Amino acid sequence: MNYAMIFRILGWMLMFEAAFMSPSGIVALIYGEQDAIWLVASMGICLSVGAIMVLVSRPKIRRIYAREGSVICALVCFLYSILGALPFRLSGYIPNMFDAVFETASGFTTTGASILSDVEALPHWLLFWRSFTHWVGGMGILVFVMAVIPLAAGGSTMYLMKAESPGPSVKKMVPKAGQTASILYKMYFALTAMEAVILMILGMPLFDNLCLTFGTAGTGGFAVLNSGLANYSIPQQVVITIFMILFGTNFSVYYLIVTGRVKDVLKVSEAVTYFSIIGIAIALITVSIHHMYPNTLLALKDAAFQVGSIITTTGYSTTDFDLWPSFSKWVLILLMFCGACAGSTGGGMKVSRIQVAFKTVVKELDNAIHPKNVRKIKYDGKPLEHSVLRGINVFIVAYFFVMAASILLISIDGFDLETNFTAVVATLNNIGPGLSKVGPVRNYSGYSAFSTCILIFDMIAGRLEILPVLVLLSVHTWREAGVFSVPGKGRKIAHNSDEELLDENF
């Protein structure tokens, strides 16, 4: 384990967190909010700790491997959540540190779950910081750094992208991972700017516009009004619906469009399936709830908004869908598990994994009927490698294990099964609102400190797709790295293949 490089990268990341806080300081100056002094103090702490970590680390070998990549990504999420909570805690708006970390982790993991019952009581600078964490975390914190400085002086870090980017596999759009990160963020920024401009034309106040656009882009879900998005105009809600769905689409689709390969878009089966699921879900829910609305168009509008919000794991709401019929609520729960596309800013299990799992079941049924048949699972016309299938199977097993364990652990607080089940599903899939006591018009403040920590873990594990966090917590990770080692019991690992090797130039 290259501890010096891990330490150095974490130091750089903390200094970047201080930089991420700076736009909120500008907002405080605009609105004349003097309590933003606590934001400055938080920036100073992040900058000082980060600078010390960089200065004291002197890596002799500037290389990291898959294990280090997973550890770095997991530690960055935990550190960002803890130090990013300082503005909430120091200013006194969230006096409980566990709740403050929950709120910040919910922001950076683009979950949108909240412990706040009155968000309008927060000053503008804190509301802005809260929403800006969505935008930073949407495409990935480390991916952002790679896009800005290509990991300082041109280092290429594909393992960091693999550990942080959502989906069963990460494909480079161009040969270098740093260039891929840059392309991703250019498209991300372009879509963000496009939404902000359209909402501005439709008359949305600038502050609300920016905060909601950050939440839509990162598929986060923090609102700036206690009523969520219910009080905004129908055209504004429609625009947000469209952009939620767009940000939940695999960004490789946009890359195909930008590079002039529009005809190839229809060959991306995940995108086709994703839009098909959305269309079917909207139709089913509209039929189920139309009797609750004065006309079918309003029912269609709310159905489309909530389907788009849930499948993309954004978590915005225009209505209390906890009051909808059971059929509609179960459709939404199924969409929570499904999630958006791989390579998007959305969470969940991802449409591509659902597709491959379905193909695997079909293959096994075919083998049971025709044992002598040899059939390979194909995706987009290409046979899937065994490593990809294995990774998907491991993810699914780990996913349901973490979900079951989390539901069991938080049940000690005494809430009903619907509350606990949807709370875990909503946090593990980075959605935000669940049902019953954690529904769209309620919050997570009722949980104990212990359960809050479990849900924080779920948010981070869900954002990093389980395995990097499990790698961080695994005894084997540290035993093989020389920690907790027993003489003669360690297992030697050779890192000499180009596929496992990763250069870092921090």
Secondary structure, DSSP 8 states (H G I E B T S, - for coil): --HHHHHHHHHHHHHHHHHHHHHHHHHHHHHT-GGGHHHHHHHHHHHHHHHHHHHH---SS-EE-HHHHHHHHHHHHHHHHHHTTHHHHHHTSS--HHHHHHHHHHHHTT------S-GGGS-HHHHHHHHHHHHHHHH-HHHHHHHHSIIIII---HHHHHHHS-SS----SSSSHHHHHHHHHHHHHHHHHHHHHHHHHTT--HHHHHHHHHHHHTT----SSTTTTTTS-HHHHHHHHHHHHHHTS-HHHHHHHHTT-GGGGGG-HHHHHHHHHHHHHHHHHHHHHGGGSSSHHHHHHHHHHHHHHHHTT----SS-GGGS-HHHHHHHHHHHHH-S-TTSS--SS-HHHHHHHHHHHHHHHHHHH-TT-----EETTEE--HHHHHHHHHHHHHHHHHHHHHHHHHGGG---HHHHHHHHHHHHTT----SGGGSTTS-STTS-HHHHHHHHHHHHHHHTTSHHHHHHH-HHHHHTTTTT--TTT-------STTT-EE---
